[in-house]
């Protein structure tokens, strides 16, 4: 797998503006809104809320990356994200 290796956790994740890897909790997210949704900043400190599949809004793919929102078909994902869900 190509991409960036995060030295803290040893995970590899894709580069680009569609994926975010959190240096605080070491989770990887598809979509900047998903990345932003899991973090909050209070009094200058970053706090992460861990996604859960219990809510039905978050899902974890086979590559250990979190997605937020409705599940897409492979065709919808390819059209919306340029094929990063392959």
C-alpha positions as CSV (number, residue, x, y, z in Angstrom):
1,X,0.0,0.0,0.0
2,X,1.3,3.4,-0.9
3,X,0.8,6.5,1.2
4,X,2.2,8.1,4.3
5,X,3.5,6.1,7.2
6,X,2.5,7.7,10.6
7,X,5.5,7.2,12.9
8,X,3.5,7.2,16.1
9,X,1.2,4.3,15.2
10,X,2.8,2.8,12.1
11,X,-0.4,3.0,10.0
12,X,-0.2,3.8,6.4
13,X,-2.9,6.1,4.9
14,X,-3.6,7.6,1.5
15,X,-2.4,11.1,0.7
16,X,-4.6,13.8,-0.7
17,X,-7.4,16.0,0.5
18,X,-10.0,13.2,0.8
19,X,-8.4,11.4,3.7
20,X,-7.3,12.5,7.1
21,X,-5.3,10.7,9.7
22,X,-5.5,12.0,13.2
23,X,-2.2,12.5,14.9
24,X,-3.9,12.6,18.3
25,X,-6.0,9.3,18.2
26,X,-4.3,7.6,15.2
27,X,-7.6,6.9,13.4
28,X,-8.0,7.4,9.6
29,X,-11.1,9.1,8.1
30,X,-12.4,9.4,4.5
31,X,-13.6,12.9,3.9
32,X,-12.6,16.1,5.7
33,X,-16.0,16.5,7.2
34,X,-15.7,13.0,8.9
35,X,-12.2,14.0,10.2
36,X,-13.5,17.3,11.5
37,X,-16.6,15.7,13.0
38,X,-14.5,13.5,15.3
39,X,-12.5,16.3,16.8
40,X,-13.2,19.4,18.9
41,X,-10.9,22.0,20.3
42,X,-11.5,23.4,23.7
43,X,-9.2,25.8,25.5
44,X,-6.5,25.1,22.9
45,X,-6.6,21.3,23.4
46,X,-7.7,18.8,20.8
47,X,-10.2,16.2,22.0
48,X,-11.2,13.2,19.9
49,X,-14.5,11.5,20.1
50,X,-14.1,7.9,18.9
51,X,-16.5,7.0,16.1
52,X,-18.9,4.1,16.9
53,X,-20.8,1.9,14.4
54,X,-23.6,1.8,17.0
55,X,-25.0,5.1,15.8
56,X,-25.5,3.9,12.2
57,X,-23.9,7.1,10.9
58,X,-20.3,5.9,11.2
59,X,-18.9,2.8,9.4
60,X,-15.4,1.3,9.4
61,X,-14.2,-0.2,6.1
62,X,-12.0,-3.2,5.4
63,X,-8.9,-0.9,5.3
64,X,-9.6,0.4,8.9
65,X,-10.8,3.8,7.7
66,X,-13.9,5.6,9.1
67,X,-16.7,7.0,6.9
68,X,-19.6,9.2,8.0
69,X,-23.0,9.4,6.4
70,X,-25.1,7.1,4.2
71,X,-23.5,4.1,2.7
72,X,-22.8,4.5,-1.1
73,X,-22.8,1.9,-3.8
74,X,-19.4,1.4,-5.4
75,X,-20.6,3.4,-8.4
76,X,-21.8,6.3,-6.3
77,X,-18.5,6.3,-4.3
78,X,-16.4,6.3,-7.5
79,X,-18.5,9.2,-8.9
80,X,-18.3,11.2,-5.6
81,X,-14.7,10.4,-4.5
82,X,-12.9,9.5,-7.7
83,X,-12.6,5.8,-6.9
84,X,-10.9,6.0,-3.5
85,X,-13.4,3.4,-2.1
86,X,-12.2,0.7,-4.5
